[in-house]
Amino acid sequence: EIRGFGTFKVRGRRSRMARNPRTGDAVRVPSRAVPVFKPSKHLRARVARLELPDDDEE
């Protein structure tokens, strides 16, 4: 935990079936641990106040 920033946790991801994009064959993707970040209320509020530049001004 980083106060005012957020919390990191480890969660498990289940195994699943996927496709090999090159051959189209079905492949089993094994289960594994993945890091997860949960931002604090303070960080979410600061990001919500940010103004983004218009996409038209490139």
NORCOR-V423137 format. One line per field, one symbol per residue. phi: phi as a letter, one per 20 degrees, with the letter a starting at -180 (. if undefined). psi: psi as a letter, one per 30 degrees, with the letter a starting at -180 (. if undefined). A space follows every 10 residues. Layout:
BEGIN
phi=???
psi=???
END
This chain:
BEGIN
phi=.cgmdqcdcd cedffbecdf ffdnffceef faecfcddff ffffffffef eeffffee
psi=kjkfeakklk lkklllkakj feffkkkkkl llkkkkkjll eeeeeeeffk kklkffh.
END
